[in-house]
């Protein structure tokens, strides 16, 4: 079974320190980025 892949990603996703929203996997590179449009750090890398 590979259905647990998404849940595993969620468990590892860091939280954006600027807005507190869970960062999403970057579509253009490695790591995670904040995709909250109301955040001052939108699109910036978020590290755990
Ligand atoms: Zn943010």
mmCIF file of the protein (N, C-alpha, C, O) and its ligand, coordinates in Angstrom:
data_MODEL
# 
_entry.id   MODEL 
# 
loop_
_entity.id 
_entity.type 
_entity.pdbx_number_of_molecules 
1 polymer     1 
2 non-polymer 1 
# 
_entity_poly.entity_id                      1 
_entity_poly.type                           'polypeptide(L)' 
_entity_poly.nstd_linkage                   no 
_entity_poly.nstd_monomer                   no 
_entity_poly.pdbx_seq_one_letter_code       
;(UNK)(UNK)(UNK)(UNK)(UNK)(UNK)(UNK)(UNK)(UNK)(UNK)(UNK)(UNK)(UNK)(UNK)(UNK)(UNK)
(UNK)(UNK)(UNK)(UNK)(UNK)(UNK)(UNK)(UNK)(UNK)(UNK)(UNK)(UNK)(UNK)(UNK)(UNK)(UNK)
(UNK)(UNK)(UNK)(UNK)(UNK)(UNK)(UNK)(UNK)(UNK)(UNK)(UNK)(UNK)(UNK)(UNK)(UNK)(UNK)
;
_entity_poly.pdbx_seq_one_letter_code_can   XXXXXXXXXXXXXXXXXXXXXXXXXXXXXXXXXXXXXXXXXXXXXXXX 
_entity_poly.pdbx_strand_id                 A 
# 
loop_
_entity_poly_seq.entity_id 
_entity_poly_seq.num 
_entity_poly_seq.mon_id 
_entity_poly_seq.hetero 
1 1  UNK n 
1 2  UNK n 
1 3  UNK n 
1 4  UNK n 
1 5  UNK n 
1 6  UNK n 
1 7  UNK n 
1 8  UNK n 
1 9  UNK n 
1 10 UNK n 
1 11 UNK n 
1 12 UNK n 
1 13 UNK n 
1 14 UNK n 
1 15 UNK n 
1 16 UNK n 
1 17 UNK n 
1 18 UNK n 
1 19 UNK n 
1 20 UNK n 
1 21 UNK n 
1 22 UNK n 
1 23 UNK n 
1 24 UNK n 
1 25 UNK n 
1 26 UNK n 
1 27 UNK n 
1 28 UNK n 
1 29 UNK n 
1 30 UNK n 
1 31 UNK n 
1 32 UNK n 
1 33 UNK n 
1 34 UNK n 
1 35 UNK n 
1 36 UNK n 
1 37 UNK n 
1 38 UNK n 
1 39 UNK n 
1 40 UNK n 
1 41 UNK n 
1 42 UNK n 
1 43 UNK n 
1 44 UNK n 
1 45 UNK n 
1 46 UNK n 
1 47 UNK n 
1 48 UNK n 
# 
loop_
_struct_asym.id 
_struct_asym.entity_id 
A 1 
B 2 
# 
loop_
_chem_comp.id 
_chem_comp.type 
_chem_comp.mon_nstd_flag 
UNK 'L-peptide linking' . 
ZN  non-polymer         . 
# 
_pdbx_entity_nonpoly.entity_id   2 
_pdbx_entity_nonpoly.name        ? 
_pdbx_entity_nonpoly.comp_id     ZN 
# 
_pdbx_nonpoly_scheme.asym_id         B 
_pdbx_nonpoly_scheme.entity_id       2 
_pdbx_nonpoly_scheme.mon_id          ZN 
_pdbx_nonpoly_scheme.ndb_seq_num     1 
_pdbx_nonpoly_scheme.pdb_seq_num     101 
_pdbx_nonpoly_scheme.auth_seq_num    101 
_pdbx_nonpoly_scheme.pdb_mon_id      ZN 
_pdbx_nonpoly_scheme.auth_mon_id     ZN 
_pdbx_nonpoly_scheme.pdb_strand_id   A 
_pdbx_nonpoly_scheme.pdb_ins_code    . 
# 
loop_
_atom_site.group_PDB 
_atom_site.id 
_atom_site.type_symbol 
_atom_site.label_atom_id 
_atom_site.label_alt_id 
_atom_site.label_comp_id 
_atom_site.label_asym_id 
_atom_site.label_entity_id 
_atom_site.label_seq_id 
_atom_site.pdbx_PDB_ins_code 
_atom_site.Cartn_x 
_atom_site.Cartn_y 
_atom_site.Cartn_z 
_atom_site.occupancy 
_atom_site.B_iso_or_equiv 
_atom_site.pdbx_formal_charge 
_atom_site.auth_seq_id 
_atom_site.auth_comp_id 
_atom_site.auth_asym_id 
_atom_site.auth_atom_id 
_atom_site.pdbx_PDB_model_num 
ATOM   1   N  N  . UNK A 1 1  ? 0.855  -1.214 0.000  1.00 0.00 ? 1   UNK A N  1 
ATOM   2   C  CA . UNK A 1 1  ? 0.000  0.000  0.000  1.00 0.00 ? 1   UNK A CA 1 
ATOM   3   C  C  . UNK A 1 1  ? 0.875  1.242  0.000  1.00 0.00 ? 1   UNK A C  1 
ATOM   4   O  O  . UNK A 1 1  ? 1.834  1.326  0.767  1.00 0.00 ? 1   UNK A O  1 
ATOM   5   N  N  . UNK A 1 2  ? 0.557  2.198  -0.845 1.00 0.00 ? 2   UNK A N  1 
ATOM   6   C  CA . UNK A 1 2  ? 1.322  3.449  -0.900 1.00 0.00 ? 2   UNK A CA 1 
ATOM   7   C  C  . UNK A 1 2  ? 0.427  4.640  -0.598 1.00 0.00 ? 2   UNK A C  1 
ATOM   8   O  O  . UNK A 1 2  ? 0.794  5.787  -0.852 1.00 0.00 ? 2   UNK A O  1 
ATOM   9   N  N  . UNK A 1 3  ? -0.758 4.354  -0.050 1.00 0.00 ? 3   UNK A N  1 
ATOM   10  C  CA . UNK A 1 3  ? -1.714 5.437  0.201  1.00 0.00 ? 3   UNK A CA 1 
ATOM   11  C  C  . UNK A 1 3  ? -1.253 6.365  1.315  1.00 0.00 ? 3   UNK A C  1 
ATOM   12  O  O  . UNK A 1 3  ? -1.807 7.452  1.480  1.00 0.00 ? 3   UNK A O  1 
ATOM   13  N  N  . UNK A 1 4  ? -0.259 5.958  2.072  1.00 0.00 ? 4   UNK A N  1 
ATOM   14  C  CA . UNK A 1 4  ? 0.188  6.773  3.196  1.00 0.00 ? 4   UNK A CA 1 
ATOM   15  C  C  . UNK A 1 4  ? 1.158  7.863  2.802  1.00 0.00 ? 4   UNK A C  1 
ATOM   16  O  O  . UNK A 1 4  ? 1.604  8.622  3.662  1.00 0.00 ? 4   UNK A O  1 
ATOM   17  N  N  . UNK A 1 5  ? 1.502  7.967  1.514  1.00 0.00 ? 5   UNK A N  1 
ATOM   18  C  CA . UNK A 1 5  ? 2.526  8.915  1.084  1.00 0.00 ? 5   UNK A CA 1 
ATOM   19  C  C  . UNK A 1 5  ? 2.139  10.357 1.417  1.00 0.00 ? 5   UNK A C  1 
ATOM   20  O  O  . UNK A 1 5  ? 2.957  11.114 1.939  1.00 0.00 ? 5   UNK A O  1 
ATOM   21  N  N  . UNK A 1 6  ? 0.919  10.731 1.122  1.00 0.00 ? 6   UNK A N  1 
ATOM   22  C  CA . UNK A 1 6  ? 0.508  12.122 1.365  1.00 0.00 ? 6   UNK A CA 1 
ATOM   23  C  C  . UNK A 1 6  ? 0.549  12.459 2.853  1.00 0.00 ? 6   UNK A C  1 
ATOM   24  O  O  . UNK A 1 6  ? 1.037  13.520 3.244  1.00 0.00 ? 6   UNK A O  1 
ATOM   25  N  N  . UNK A 1 7  ? 0.043  11.567 3.663  1.00 0.00 ? 7   UNK A N  1 
ATOM   26  C  CA . UNK A 1 7  ? 0.023  11.811 5.096  1.00 0.00 ? 7   UNK A CA 1 
ATOM   27  C  C  . UNK A 1 7  ? 1.440  11.955 5.635  1.00 0.00 ? 7   UNK A C  1 
ATOM   28  O  O  . UNK A 1 7  ? 1.695  12.744 6.545  1.00 0.00 ? 7   UNK A O  1 
ATOM   29  N  N  . UNK A 1 8  ? 2.356  11.185 5.061  1.00 0.00 ? 8   UNK A N  1 
ATOM   30  C  CA . UNK A 1 8  ? 3.743  11.262 5.504  1.00 0.00 ? 8   UNK A CA 1 
ATOM   31  C  C  . UNK A 1 8  ? 4.320  12.634 5.168  1.00 0.00 ? 8   UNK A C  1 
ATOM   32  O  O  . UNK A 1 8  ? 5.061  13.212 5.963  1.00 0.00 ? 8   UNK A O  1 
ATOM   33  N  N  . UNK A 1 9  ? 3.982  13.147 4.005  1.00 0.00 ? 9   UNK A N  1 
ATOM   34  C  CA . UNK A 1 9  ? 4.464  14.478 3.630  1.00 0.00 ? 9   UNK A CA 1 
ATOM   35  C  C  . UNK A 1 9  ? 3.918  15.539 4.576  1.00 0.00 ? 9   UNK A C  1 
ATOM   36  O  O  . UNK A 1 9  ? 4.640  16.452 4.976  1.00 0.00 ? 9   UNK A O  1 
ATOM   37  N  N  . UNK A 1 10 ? 2.663  15.421 4.926  1.00 0.00 ? 10  UNK A N  1 
ATOM   38  C  CA . UNK A 1 10 ? 2.078  16.401 5.838  1.00 0.00 ? 10  UNK A CA 1 
ATOM   39  C  C  . UNK A 1 10 ? 2.781  16.399 7.183  1.00 0.00 ? 10  UNK A C  1 
ATOM   40  O  O  . UNK A 1 10 ? 3.012  17.447 7.786  1.00 0.00 ? 10  UNK A O  1 
ATOM   41  N  N  . UNK A 1 11 ? 3.112  15.216 7.634  1.00 0.00 ? 11  UNK A N  1 
ATOM   42  C  CA . UNK A 1 11 ? 3.759  15.092 8.925  1.00 0.00 ? 11  UNK A CA 1 
ATOM   43  C  C  . UNK A 1 11 ? 5.138  15.733 8.949  1.00 0.00 ? 11  UNK A C  1 
ATOM   44  O  O  . UNK A 1 11 ? 5.628  16.126 10.008 1.00 0.00 ? 11  UNK A O  1 
ATOM   45  N  N  . UNK A 1 12 ? 5.761  15.838 7.783  1.00 0.00 ? 12  UNK A N  1 
ATOM   46  C  CA . UNK A 1 12 ? 7.109  16.371 7.716  1.00 0.00 ? 12  UNK A CA 1 
ATOM   47  C  C  . UNK A 1 12 ? 7.125  17.838 7.318  1.00 0.00 ? 12  UNK A C  1 
ATOM   48  O  O  . UNK A 1 12 ? 8.177  18.473 7.379  1.00 0.00 ? 12  UNK A O  1 
ATOM   49  N  N  . UNK A 1 13 ? 5.992  18.394 6.912  1.00 0.00 ? 13  UNK A N  1 
ATOM   50  C  CA . UNK A 1 13 ? 5.965  19.760 6.412  1.00 0.00 ? 13  UNK A CA 1 
ATOM   51  C  C  . UNK A 1 13 ? 6.251  20.754 7.540  1.00 0.00 ? 13  UNK A C  1 
ATOM   52  O  O  . UNK A 1 13 ? 5.657  20.651 8.613  1.00 0.00 ? 13  UNK A O  1 
ATOM   53  N  N  . UNK A 1 14 ? 7.142  21.702 7.315  1.00 0.00 ? 14  UNK A N  1 
ATOM   54  C  CA . UNK A 1 14 ? 7.439  22.710 8.326  1.00 0.00 ? 14  UNK A CA 1 
ATOM   55  C  C  . UNK A 1 14 ? 6.348  23.780 8.379  1.00 0.00 ? 14  UNK A C  1 
ATOM   56  O  O  . UNK A 1 14 ? 5.536  23.905 7.463  1.00 0.00 ? 14  UNK A O  1 
ATOM   57  N  N  . UNK A 1 15 ? 6.347  24.532 9.450  1.00 0.00 ? 15  UNK A N  1 
ATOM   58  C  CA . UNK A 1 15 ? 5.395  25.628 9.610  1.00 0.00 ? 15  UNK A CA 1 
ATOM   59  C  C  . UNK A 1 15 ? 6.106  26.946 9.318  1.00 0.00 ? 15  UNK A C  1 
ATOM   60  O  O  . UNK A 1 15 ? 7.212  27.178 9.806  1.00 0.00 ? 15  UNK A O  1 
ATOM   61  N  N  . UNK A 1 16 ? 5.481  27.799 8.532  1.00 0.00 ? 16  UNK A N  1 
ATOM   62  C  CA . UNK A 1 16 ? 6.068  29.096 8.220  1.00 0.00 ? 16  UNK A CA 1 
ATOM   63  C  C  . UNK A 1 16 ? 6.158  29.927 9.500  1.00 0.00 ? 16  UNK A C  1 
ATOM   64  O  O  . UNK A 1 16 ? 5.146  30.130 10.171 1.00 0.00 ? 16  UNK A O  1 
ATOM   65  N  N  . UNK A 1 17 ? 7.350  30.410 9.849  1.00 0.00 ? 17  UNK A N  1 
ATOM   66  C  CA . UNK A 1 17 ? 7.505  31.190 11.088 1.00 0.00 ? 17  UNK A CA 1 
ATOM   67  C  C  . UNK A 1 17 ? 6.849  32.557 11.010 1.00 0.00 ? 17  UNK A C  1 
ATOM   68  O  O  . UNK A 1 17 ? 6.609  33.192 12.037 1.00 0.00 ? 17  UNK A O  1 
ATOM   69  N  N  . UNK A 1 18 ? 6.561  33.011 9.806  1.00 0.00 ? 18  UNK A N  1 
ATOM   70  C  CA . UNK A 1 18 ? 6.000  34.354 9.641  1.00 0.00 ? 18  UNK A CA 1 
ATOM   71  C  C  . UNK A 1 18 ? 4.482  34.372 9.816  1.00 0.00 ? 18  UNK A C  1 
ATOM   72  O  O  . UNK A 1 18 ? 3.925  35.360 10.294 1.00 0.00 ? 18  UNK A O  1 
ATOM   73  N  N  . UNK A 1 19 ? 3.810  33.281 9.431  1.00 0.00 ? 19  UNK A N  1 
ATOM   74  C  CA . UNK A 1 19 ? 2.345  33.296 9.473  1.00 0.00 ? 19  UNK A CA 1 
ATOM   75  C  C  . UNK A 1 19 ? 1.757  32.081 10.173 1.00 0.00 ? 19  UNK A C  1 
ATOM   76  O  O  . UNK A 1 19 ? 0.573  32.083 10.511 1.00 0.00 ? 19  UNK A O  1 
ATOM   77  N  N  . UNK A 1 20 ? 2.552  31.049 10.397 1.00 0.00 ? 20  UNK A N  1 
ATOM   78  C  CA . UNK A 1 20 ? 2.070  29.888 11.123 1.00 0.00 ? 20  UNK A CA 1 
ATOM   79  C  C  . UNK A 1 20 ? 1.311  28.891 10.272 1.00 0.00 ? 20  UNK A C  1 
ATOM   80  O  O  . UNK A 1 20 ? 0.755  27.923 10.791 1.00 0.00 ? 20  UNK A O  1 
ATOM   81  N  N  . UNK A 1 21 ? 1.285  29.123 8.949  1.00 0.00 ? 21  UNK A N  1 
ATOM   82  C  CA . UNK A 1 21 ? 0.612  28.188 8.051  1.00 0.00 ? 21  UNK A CA 1 
ATOM   83  C  C  . UNK A 1 21 ? 1.591  27.107 7.615  1.00 0.00 ? 21  UNK A C  1 
ATOM   84  O  O  . UNK A 1 21 ? 2.781  27.371 7.443  1.00 0.00 ? 21  UNK A O  1 
ATOM   85  N  N  . UNK A 1 22 ? 1.091  25.904 7.438  1.00 0.00 ? 22  UNK A N  1 
ATOM   86  C  CA . UNK A 1 22 ? 1.941  24.810 6.988  1.00 0.00 ? 22  UNK A CA 1 
ATOM   87  C  C  . UNK A 1 22 ? 2.467  25.099 5.589  1.00 0.00 ? 22  UNK A C  1 
ATOM   88  O  O  . UNK A 1 22 ? 1.696  25.402 4.679  1.00 0.00 ? 22  UNK A O  1 
ATOM   89  N  N  . UNK A 1 23 ? 3.773  25.005 5.421  1.00 0.00 ? 23  UNK A N  1 
ATOM   90  C  CA . UNK A 1 23 ? 4.378  25.223 4.117  1.00 0.00 ? 23  UNK A CA 1 
ATOM   91  C  C  . UNK A 1 23 ? 4.077  24.047 3.197  1.00 0.00 ? 23  UNK A C  1 
ATOM   92  O  O  . UNK A 1 23 ? 3.838  22.929 3.654  1.00 0.00 ? 23  UNK A O  1 
ATOM   93  N  N  . UNK A 1 24 ? 4.093  24.317 1.894  1.00 0.00 ? 24  UNK A N  1 
ATOM   94  C  CA . UNK A 1 24 ? 3.821  23.290 0.902  1.00 0.00 ? 24  UNK A CA 1 
ATOM   95  C  C  . UNK A 1 24 ? 5.086  22.966 0.138  1.00 0.00 ? 24  UNK A C  1 
ATOM   96  O  O  . UNK A 1 24 ? 5.966  23.816 0.003  1.00 0.00 ? 24  UNK A O  1 
ATOM   97  N  N  . UNK A 1 25 ? 5.188  21.728 -0.372 1.00 0.00 ? 25  UNK A N  1 
ATOM   98  C  CA . UNK A 1 25 ? 6.370  21.361 -1.147 1.00 0.00 ? 25  UNK A CA 1 
ATOM   99  C  C  . UNK A 1 25 ? 6.557  22.294 -2.339 1.00 0.00 ? 25  UNK A C  1 
ATOM   100 O  O  . UNK A 1 25 ? 5.604  22.590 -3.060 1.00 0.00 ? 25  UNK A O  1 
ATOM   101 N  N  . UNK A 1 26 ? 7.781  22.752 -2.538 1.00 0.00 ? 26  UNK A N  1 
ATOM   102 C  CA . UNK A 1 26 ? 8.069  23.661 -3.640 1.00 0.00 ? 26  UNK A CA 1 
ATOM   103 C  C  . UNK A 1 26 ? 7.843  22.968 -4.977 1.00 0.00 ? 26  UNK A C  1 
ATOM   104 O  O  . UNK A 1 26 ? 8.197  21.803 -5.153 1.00 0.00 ? 26  UNK A O  1 
ATOM   105 N  N  . UNK A 1 27 ? 7.249  23.699 -5.916 1.00 0.00 ? 27  UNK A N  1 
ATOM   106 C  CA . UNK A 1 27 ? 7.015  23.143 -7.252 1.00 0.00 ? 27  UNK A CA 1 
ATOM   107 C  C  . UNK A 1 27 ? 8.187  23.435 -8.178 1.00 0.00 ? 27  UNK A C  1 
ATOM   108 O  O  . UNK A 1 27 ? 8.257  22.888 -9.279 1.00 0.00 ? 27  UNK A O  1 
ATOM   109 N  N  . UNK A 1 28 ? 9.087  24.273 -7.754 1.00 0.00 ? 28  UNK A N  1 
ATOM   110 C  CA . UNK A 1 28 ? 10.183 24.690 -8.634 1.00 0.00 ? 28  UNK A CA 1 
ATOM   111 C  C  . UNK A 1 28 ? 11.549 24.315 -8.083 1.00 0.00 ? 28  UNK A C  1 
ATOM   112 O  O  . UNK A 1 28 ? 12.570 24.588 -8.714 1.00 0.00 ? 28  UNK A O  1 
ATOM   113 N  N  . UNK A 1 29 ? 11.573 23.702 -6.929 1.00 0.00 ? 29  UNK A N  1 
ATOM   114 C  CA . UNK A 1 29 ? 12.873 23.366 -6.361 1.00 0.00 ? 29  UNK A CA 1 
ATOM   115 C  C  . UNK A 1 29 ? 12.724 22.413 -5.204 1.00 0.00 ? 29  UNK A C  1 
ATOM   116 O  O  . UNK A 1 29 ? 11.711 21.727 -5.069 1.00 0.00 ? 29  UNK A O  1 
ATOM   117 N  N  . UNK A 1 30 ? 13.726 22.378 -4.383 1.00 0.00 ? 30  UNK A N  1 
ATOM   118 C  CA . UNK A 1 30 ? 13.696 21.482 -3.246 1.00 0.00 ? 30  UNK A CA 1 
ATOM   119 C  C  . UNK A 1 30 ? 13.076 22.165 -2.038 1.00 0.00 ? 30  UNK A C  1 
ATOM   120 O  O  . UNK A 1 30 ? 12.991 23.391 -1.975 1.00 0.00 ? 30  UNK A O  1 
ATOM   121 N  N  . UNK A 1 31 ? 12.653 21.371 -1.101 1.00 0.00 ? 31  UNK A N  1 
ATOM   122 C  CA . UNK A 1 31 ? 12.170 21.921 0.155  1.00 0.00 ? 31  UNK A CA 1 
ATOM   123 C  C  . UNK A 1 31 ? 10.734 22.398 0.083  1.00 0.00 ? 31  UNK A C  1 
ATOM   124 O  O  . UNK A 1 31 ? 9.957  21.978 -0.774 1.00 0.00 ? 31  UNK A O  1 
ATOM   125 N  N  . UNK A 1 32 ? 10.398 23.301 1.019  1.00 0.00 ? 32  UNK A N  1 
ATOM   126 C  CA . UNK A 1 32 ? 9.037  23.777 1.157  1.00 0.00 ? 32  UNK A CA 1 
ATOM   127 C  C  . UNK A 1 32 ? 9.002  25.296 1.052  1.00 0.00 ? 32  UNK A C  1 
ATOM   128 O  O  . UNK A 1 32 ? 9.971  25.983 1.376  1.00 0.00 ? 32  UNK A O  1 
ATOM   129 N  N  . UNK A 1 33 ? 7.856  25.801 0.589  1.00 0.00 ? 33  UNK A N  1 
ATOM   130 C  CA . UNK A 1 33 ? 7.677  27.243 0.525  1.00 0.00 ? 33  UNK A CA 1 
ATOM   131 C  C  . UNK A 1 33 ? 6.331  27.606 1.133  1.00 0.00 ? 33  UNK A C  1 
ATOM   132 O  O  . UNK A 1 33 ? 5.392  26.810 1.113  1.00 0.00 ? 33  UNK A O  1 
ATOM   133 N  N  . UNK A 1 34 ? 6.247  28.826 1.677  1.00 0.00 ? 34  UNK A N  1 
ATOM   134 C  CA . UNK A 1 34 ? 4.971  29.322 2.187  1.00 0.00 ? 34  UNK A CA 1 
ATOM   135 C  C  . UNK A 1 34 ? 4.134  29.792 1.004  1.00 0.00 ? 34  UNK A C  1 
ATOM   136 O  O  . UNK A 1 34 ? 4.602  30.590 0.191  1.00 0.00 ? 34  UNK A O  1 
ATOM   137 N  N  . UNK A 1 35 ? 2.904  29.307 0.901  1.00 0.00 ? 35  UNK A N  1 
ATOM   138 C  CA . UNK A 1 35 ? 2.033  29.713 -0.207 1.00 0.00 ? 35  UNK A CA 1 
ATOM   139 C  C  . UNK A 1 35 ? 0.811  30.457 0.310  1.00 0.00 ? 35  UNK A C  1 
ATOM   140 O  O  . UNK A 1 35 ? -0.216 30.519 -0.366 1.00 0.00 ? 35  UNK A O  1 
ATOM   141 N  N  . UNK A 1 36 ? 0.921  31.014 1.495  1.00 0.00 ? 36  UNK A N  1 
ATOM   142 C  CA . UNK A 1 36 ? -0.148 31.845 2.039  1.00 0.00 ? 36  UNK A CA 1 
ATOM   143 C  C  . UNK A 1 36 ? -0.060 33.240 1.418  1.00 0.00 ? 36  UNK A C  1 
ATOM   144 O  O  . UNK A 1 36 ? 0.908  33.957 1.673  1.00 0.00 ? 36  UNK A O  1 
ATOM   145 N  N  . UNK A 1 37 ? -1.043 33.643 0.611  1.00 0.00 ? 37  UNK A N  1 
ATOM   146 C  CA . UNK A 1 37 ? -0.973 34.932 -0.086 1.00 0.00 ? 37  UNK A CA 1 
ATOM   147 C  C  . UNK A 1 37 ? -0.963 36.125 0.856  1.00 0.00 ? 37  UNK A C  1 
ATOM   148 O  O  . UNK A 1 37 ? -0.564 37.220 0.461  1.00 0.00 ? 37  UNK A O  1 
ATOM   149 N  N  . UNK A 1 38 ? -1.391 35.931 2.076  1.00 0.00 ? 38  UNK A N  1 
ATOM   150 C  CA . UNK A 1 38 ? -1.416 37.034 3.034  1.00 0.00 ? 38  UNK A CA 1 
ATOM   151 C  C  . UNK A 1 38 ? -0.137 37.131 3.861  1.00 0.00 ? 38  UNK A C  1 
ATOM   152 O  O  . UNK A 1 38 ? -0.010 38.003 4.721  1.00 0.00 ? 38  UNK A O  1 
ATOM   153 N  N  . UNK A 1 39 ? 0.813  36.224 3.594  1.00 0.00 ? 39  UNK A N  1 
ATOM   154 C  CA . UNK A 1 39 ? 2.027  36.187 4.391  1.00 0.00 ? 39  UNK A CA 1 
ATOM   155 C  C  . UNK A 1 39 ? 3.111  37.063 3.786  1.00 0.00 ? 39  UNK A C  1 
ATOM   156 O  O  . UNK A 1 39 ? 3.232  37.162 2.565  1.00 0.00 ? 39  UNK A O  1 
ATOM   157 N  N  . UNK A 1 40 ? 3.898  37.696 4.647  1.00 0.00 ? 40  UNK A N  1 
ATOM   158 C  CA . UNK A 1 40 ? 4.995  38.540 4.185  1.00 0.00 ? 40  UNK A CA 1 
ATOM   159 C  C  . UNK A 1 40 ? 6.077  37.718 3.531  1.00 0.00 ? 40  UNK A C  1 
ATOM   160 O  O  . UNK A 1 40 ? 6.902  38.258 2.795  1.00 0.00 ? 40  UNK A O  1 
ATOM   161 N  N  . UNK A 1 41 ? 6.091  36.429 3.780  1.00 0.00 ? 41  UNK A N  1 
ATOM   162 C  CA . UNK A 1 41 ? 7.160  35.570 3.264  1.00 0.00 ? 41  UNK A CA 1 
ATOM   163 C  C  . UNK A 1 41 ? 6.629  34.614 2.190  1.00 0.00 ? 41  UNK A C  1 
ATOM   164 O  O  . UNK A 1 41 ? 7.209  33.552 1.966  1.00 0.00 ? 41  UNK A O  1 
ATOM   165 N  N  . UNK A 1 42 ? 5.548  34.981 1.539  1.00 0.00 ? 42  UNK A N  1 
ATOM   166 C  CA . UNK A 1 42 ? 4.983  34.115 0.503  1.00 0.00 ? 42  UNK A CA 1 
ATOM   167 C  C  . UNK A 1 42 ? 6.021  33.750 -0.543 1.00 0.00 ? 42  UNK A C  1 
ATOM   168 O  O  . UNK A 1 42 ? 6.711  34.621 -1.073 1.00 0.00 ? 42  UNK A O  1 
ATOM   169 N  N  . UNK A 1 43 ? 6.132  32.471 -0.837 1.00 0.00 ? 43  UNK A N  1 
ATOM   170 C  CA . UNK A 1 43 ? 7.044  32.007 -1.874 1.00 0.00 ? 43  UNK A CA 1 
ATOM   171 C  C  . UNK A 1 43 ? 8.468  31.822 -1.402 1.00 0.00 ? 43  UNK A C  1 
ATOM   172 O  O  . UNK A 1 43 ? 9.327  31.365 -2.157 1.00 0.00 ? 43  UNK A O  1 
ATOM   173 N  N  . UNK A 1 44 ? 8.719  32.173 -0.165 1.00 0.00 ? 44  UNK A N  1 
ATOM   174 C  CA . UNK A 1 44 ? 10.075 32.009 0.352  1.00 0.00 ? 44  UNK A CA 1 
ATOM   175 C  C  . UNK A 1 44 ? 10.243 30.632 0.990  1.00 0.00 ? 44  UNK A C  1 
ATOM   176 O  O  . UNK A 1 44 ? 9.293  30.068 1.532  1.00 0.00 ? 44  UNK A O  1 
ATOM   177 N  N  . UNK A 1 45 ? 11.457 30.103 0.920  1.00 0.00 ? 45  UNK A N  1 
ATOM   178 C  CA . UNK A 1 45 ? 11.688 28.774 1.482  1.00 0.00 ? 45  UNK A CA 1 
ATOM   179 C  C  . UNK A 1 45 ? 11.420 28.739 2.986  1.00 0.00 ? 45  UNK A C  1 
ATOM   180 O  O  . UNK A 1 45 ? 11.745 29.676 3.715  1.00 0.00 ? 45  UNK A O  1 
ATOM   181 N  N  . UNK A 1 46 ? 10.825 27.646 3.425  1.00 0.00 ? 46  UNK A N  1 
ATOM   182 C  CA . UNK A 1 46 ? 10.598 27.428 4.850  1.00 0.00 ? 46  UNK A CA 1 
ATOM   183 C  C  . UNK A 1 46 ? 11.330 26.161 5.250  1.00 0.00 ? 46  UNK A C  1 
ATOM   184 O  O  . UNK A 1 46 ? 11.117 25.096 4.669  1.00 0.00 ? 46  UNK A O  1 
ATOM   185 N  N  . UNK A 1 47 ? 12.182 26.283 6.234  1.00 0.00 ? 47  UNK A N  1 
ATOM   186 C  CA . UNK A 1 47 ? 12.907 25.115 6.696  1.00 0.00 ? 47  UNK A CA 1 
ATOM   187 C  C  . UNK A 1 47 ? 12.361 24.652 8.028  1.00 0.00 ? 47  UNK A C  1 
ATOM   188 O  O  . UNK A 1 47 ? 11.860 25.448 8.822  1.00 0.00 ? 47  UNK A O  1 
ATOM   189 N  N  . UNK A 1 48 ? 12.461 23.370 8.262  1.00 0.00 ? 48  UNK A N  1 
ATOM   190 C  CA . UNK A 1 48 ? 11.989 22.823 9.514  1.00 0.00 ? 48  UNK A CA 1 
ATOM   191 C  C  . UNK A 1 48 ? 13.079 22.987 10.562 1.00 0.00 ? 48  UNK A C  1 
ATOM   192 O  O  . UNK A 1 48 ? 12.895 22.589 11.712 1.00 0.00 ? 48  UNK A O  1 
HETATM 193 ZN ZN . ZN  B 2 .  ? 3.980  32.331 5.673  1.00 0.00 ? 101 ZN  A ZN 1 
# 
